[in-house]
Amino acid sequence: MAKVKAGNIEKGMCLLHNQKPHRVVKKKFVSPGKGSAFTRTRLMNLETGAIFEHVFKSHDTVEEVFVESREMQFLYRTDGLVYFMDPYSYEQAEIPEKIMSDQVDFLVPEIKVYVLFYEGKALAVKLPAKVTMEVTEAQEAVAGDRSNAGTKPVTMETGLIVQAPLFISKGEKLIIDTESGQYVSRAN
């Protein structure tokens, strides 16, 4: 483990806070005119999935924990657990759905993700930036309806609801941004 000054904390970094591993979800460095600088962070507990705000003063040091990141393939979800498999060793790992929160909406069959391990235990998942999904439900567009600025809600194969252009229909494959959950484009 390495010591890190609060001013050097970055988004995505894993830290040891209150003897538990946390991932930095959001970070903002603030340097007010009076007083000392500080770093405002949003941390996610990698064991429970709880997210909370914490302020580090500029003179604080924290321990950065090193997590192992392994490429794994999504297998299935059942009984509140999500299962992944290493495509080379066939080793499996499970992560509780509550820790993954809304990430489970992007898990399409056989998607490859990076699973983060800390001290041999699978704790978190890093999704690809974009994922291709099939539309399972799409209402017909009504001519002249511009109340939704040319978009309509469509339901994807995982149950995720996305605002997509009016011309999108059932059965089409779309590219969805996993960070924002928004429609990017049609898949080729």
N, C-alpha and C positions, 0 to 999 in steps of 0.2 A: 504494500500500500504506500502511496505517495501523499505527502502533505501538499495542499493547494491553498493559496491565498484566496480570500473571498472575491477579489477583483478578477481572478482568473477562472472563475467558474463559468462553464459553457453549457448551453442546452445539449441534452443527450448524455452528459457526463453522469457517472454513477458515484455517489458519495455515501460515506458511512455517517449517518446522523442518528443520534440516540442509540448507538450500537446496532442499527438496522440499515440494510442497503436501500438507498433511494435513488431514483433517476430524476435528473433535472428536466422538467417538462417545459419550463419557461424561465427566462432570466432577464433582468433589467438592472443595469448598473446606474446608480443615481449619485450625482455629485452636486449637492446643494451649495448655494452660495455661502451659507454659514454652517458650521458643524462639519463632521467628517463624512466621507463618502460611504455608501453601503450598496449591497447587492440584494435586490428583492427577487426571490425565487418562488417558483411553484414546484414542489417536490412530490413525487409519487413513491409511496412505500412499495418496494418490489415484492414484499411478502403478502401484503393485504390488499394492495391496489388503492389504498386511501390516498387522496390528493389534498395537499394543504399548502398554505403560503408560509414562507419563513424568510426573515431578513437577516443577512449576515453583515456585520460591521466590517469595514475595510481591513481592520487589523486581525480579524478572525482567520484561523486556518482550519481546514477540514481535511479529512482523509478521503482520497479518491480510491474507490475499490475497483479492482479490475475484474471484469466479468468476461467469461468466455462466450463468444458468439459463434454459433454453429448453424449452417444452412440445413434446414429441415423441411419436410413436406407435410402439409396438413392432411390428416387422415379422416377424423370424424369428431363429432361432439356427442356426449351423452352424460346424463346425470350430473350436469353442472361442470363437467370437465371437458377440456379440448385436448385431443391427442395429436402428436406430431411424430414423424419418423425420420431418422437419419437415412438418406438414400444410399449411403455407402456401407454402413455397419448394420443397418436395420434396427438400431437401438431406438426405443420409443421414449417419449417424454410427455408428461401431462401438465397442464396448467389450468387452474380454476377459471371458469368463465368470468367470475366477478372481478378478477384481476385484469383480464383483457378488456373488460367493459364493452365499448362500442366497436372495438377491433373485430369482434366475431362476425359482424355484418359483412366483412370483406373476405371471409374465408370461403373461397370457392374450391371445389374438388381439385386436389393435387397442386394447389398453389405452393410455391416455395417461399419460405420466410426465414428470418434469422431468429433463433431462439437464444435468449441470454441466460447463461448459467452462472450462478454464484455459489461457490463451495459445493459444486456437483449437483445443485438443485436448479431445475428450470424455473425461471422467475418471470420472464417477460418475453414479448414477441416484437420484432421490428418488421413491419410490413413493407412490401415494395411500394414505391411512390404511386404507382398506378396499377389497377387491376381490371381485367376484362371480365364482364358479367353479362348474362343473358336477361333480357326483359321478359318477365312472366305475366305481367299485367300492365296494360296501357289503355287508357280511355281514348275514344275517338275524339279528335280535335273538332271543335265547333267553329264553323266558318265565321269570321268576324269577331271572335272572342279575343280581345286583347287585354282583358283584366289581369292576366298573369304574365304580361310582357312576352308573349310567344312561347311560354313554357307550360308544361303540365306535369303532374306527379306520375311517375311510373314505378312499378314494383320490380325489383331485381330478384334473381333466383334465390338469394339468401334472406329475402324479406325486407331488405333495405329499400327505402323509398327515396327517390332522387327526382329533382326537377330537371326535366329534359325538354328539348324542342318539340313543338307540336307534331312534327312529321315522324317522330319515333313510334314504332309499332311493336306489338308482341312478337317475340322470337328473335328480335335484333340483338346483336352483341354491342355493348357500349364499354368505353373506357372510363373508369371512375377514379378520381383522385382520392387516395386513402387518407390524406391529411385533412382535407376539407369535406369529403363526402359528396363532392359535386361532379356533375357530368363534365367530361372533357371533350369526347368526340365519339363517333361511331368507330367500331373496330373493323379492320379490313378483312 
